Amino acid sequence: QRVKLWRYLEEQMGFLDKDLFKETVYALAFGASMHRRTKHGPLRVWEEQNRTDEYNRFLEIPVIKSVYEARELRKDRIASDGEIVDAFGRRTALSPAAGFKVETLLAMEIQSYEVLIMLDLAELIANLRRVDIALWIHDGIAINESVKPEDWGAIERRLISRIDGTCADLGIMTRLVREGPAAPTHSCN
């Protein structure tokens, strides 16, 4: 179902703290410990805000539980395979002594797909006239454009179409989100 994640989490929790939710969701996706208090784990952040009970309720939200369960299955598979094959076909073996723990490989695998998607977008932007990448931030970009406002809609549709197609081909449920001073014409954050 296509629902804005942050709005859904707000409805489930009764409050919106997008930064807190985002940090927790990313930690969950990238393999962080969800039940132990660690230096960079989400439990620590919720505890520091005196929201431990709310944190436990957050972990019971159906979509969060589903992501957690899927993540644990993927971690089990990485452990049994002893390696990952990233989005570019590169193999990385499990080697805790070398710092390649299951969680590390999970994060590397996810990040490889982020890069693959962003490289596809960068290729399209490189072929557009008067549109340049100003800043690349792992899973996002800032662009400079010197096109007429009436021409921007067509360019934005091409960018959205490219990302939607790439993600569909990869079986990844995500969409391009436009943030900035103008109202987004396509959003899923």
C-alpha positions in Angstrom: 0.0 0.0 0.0 1.4 3.4 -0.9 1.3 5.5 2.2 3.8 8.1 3.4 5.8 6.2 6.0 6.3 9.1 8.4 2.6 9.9 8.4 1.8 6.2 9.0 4.3 6.1 11.9 2.8 9.3 13.3 -0.7 7.8 13.2 0.6 4.6 14.9 2.5 6.5 17.6 0.3 9.5 18.2 3.2 11.9 17.6 5.7 12.9 14.9 9.4 13.1 15.4 10.6 12.5 11.8 14.3 12.6 12.8 13.8 10.0 15.6 11.7 7.8 13.4 14.1 8.1 10.5 17.2 7.3 12.6 15.3 4.2 14.0 14.1 3.0 10.6 17.6 3.3 9.1 19.2 1.6 12.1 16.7 -1.2 11.7 17.3 -1.6 7.9 21.0 -1.5 8.2 21.3 -4.1 10.9 21.8 -2.2 14.2 20.9 -4.0 17.5 17.3 -3.0 18.3 17.1 -4.5 21.8 20.5 -3.8 23.3 21.7 -0.4 24.4 24.7 0.4 22.1 26.7 3.5 21.5 25.0 4.2 18.1 21.8 2.1 18.5 18.3 3.5 18.4 17.4 2.3 21.9 19.9 4.7 23.3 18.3 7.6 21.5 14.8 6.8 22.7 16.1 6.3 26.2 17.8 9.7 26.2 14.4 11.3 25.3 12.7 9.3 28.1 10.7 7.4 25.5 11.6 3.8 26.3 7.9 2.6 26.5 7.2 4.4 23.2 10.2 2.7 21.6 8.8 -0.7 22.6 5.5 0.3 21.1 7.3 1.5 17.9 8.9 -1.9 17.4 5.4 -3.5 17.5 4.1 -1.4 14.6 3.2 -4.0 11.8 5.5 -2.5 9.1 8.4 -2.1 11.6 7.9 -5.7 12.7 7.9 -6.9 9.1 11.1 -5.0 8.3 12.7 -6.4 11.4 11.7 -10.0 10.5 12.9 -9.6 6.9 16.1 -8.2 8.1 16.7 -11.1 10.5 16.0 -13.6 7.7 18.5 -11.8 5.4 21.1 -11.8 8.2 20.6 -15.5 8.7 21.0 -16.1 4.9 24.2 -14.0 4.9 25.5 -16.1 7.8 24.7 -19.4 6.1 26.0 -18.3 2.7 29.1 -16.8 4.3 29.1 -13.9 1.8 27.1 -11.3 -0.1 27.0 -10.5 -3.8 26.4 -6.8 -4.1 24.5 -4.9 -6.7 27.6 -4.8 -8.9 28.2 -8.6 -8.7 31.1 -8.2 -6.2 31.5 -10.9 -3.6 32.4 -10.0 0.0 33.1 -12.9 2.4 32.0 -12.9 6.0 35.1 -12.4 8.1 34.5 -11.0 11.6 38.3 -10.9 12.2 38.6 -8.4 9.3 35.6 -6.4 10.4 33.1 -8.0 8.0 30.4 -9.2 10.4 26.9 -10.1 9.2 25.6 -6.6 10.0 28.5 -5.1 8.0 27.8 -7.2 5.0 24.1 -6.4 5.2 24.9 -2.6 5.2 27.3 -3.0 2.4 24.7 -4.9 0.3 22.0 -2.3 0.9 24.4 0.6 0.2 25.5 -1.0 -3.1 21.9 -0.9 -4.3 21.6 2.8 -3.2 24.7 3.6 -5.2 23.5 1.6 -8.2 20.2 3.6 -8.2 22.0 6.9 -7.7 24.5 6.2 -10.5 21.6 5.6 -12.9 20.1 8.9 -11.9 23.5 10.6 -12.3 23.9 9.2 -15.8 20.6 10.7 -16.8 21.5 14.1 -15.3 24.9 14.0 -17.1 23.0 13.9 -20.4 20.6 16.8 -19.5 21.4 20.3 -20.6 21.6 23.0 -17.9 21.2 20.5 -15.0 24.2 19.6 -12.9 24.8 17.7 -9.7 25.9 20.2 -7.1 26.2 17.7 -4.2 26.1 14.0 -3.9 25.0 12.6 -0.5 25.1 8.8 -0.4 21.4 8.3 -1.1 20.5 11.7 -2.5 21.7 14.6 -4.6 21.4 18.3 -4.8 21.1 19.7 -8.3 21.6 23.0 -9.9 19.3 23.8 -12.8 19.2 26.8 -15.0 16.1 25.8 -17.0 12.9 27.8 -17.5 10.4 26.9 -14.8 8.0 25.7 -17.5 10.6 23.2 -18.7 11.4 21.9 -15.2 8.3 19.7 -15.0 9.4 17.6 -18.1 12.9 17.2 -16.7 11.5 16.2 -13.3 9.2 13.6 -14.9 12.2 12.1 -16.7 14.1 11.8 -13.4 11.2 10.3 -11.6 10.5 7.9 -14.5 14.1 6.8 -14.5 14.2 6.1 -10.8 10.8 4.4 -10.8 11.9 2.1 -13.6 15.3 1.3 -12.1 13.7 0.5 -8.7 10.9 -1.6 -10.4 13.6 -3.6 -12.3 15.4 -4.3 -9.0 12.3 -5.1 -7.1 12.9 -2.2 -4.7 10.0 -0.3 -3.3 11.2 3.3 -3.2 10.6 6.5 -5.2 12.4 9.7 -5.9 11.5 12.4 -3.4 12.0 16.0 -4.2 12.8 18.3 -1.3 13.3 22.0 -1.5 11.6 25.3 -1.6 9.1 24.4 -4.2 6.3 22.0 -3.4 7.1 18.4 -4.5 5.3 17.1 -7.4 6.1 13.5 -6.5 6.8 12.4 -3.0 7.0 9.2 -0.9 8.9 10.2 2.3 
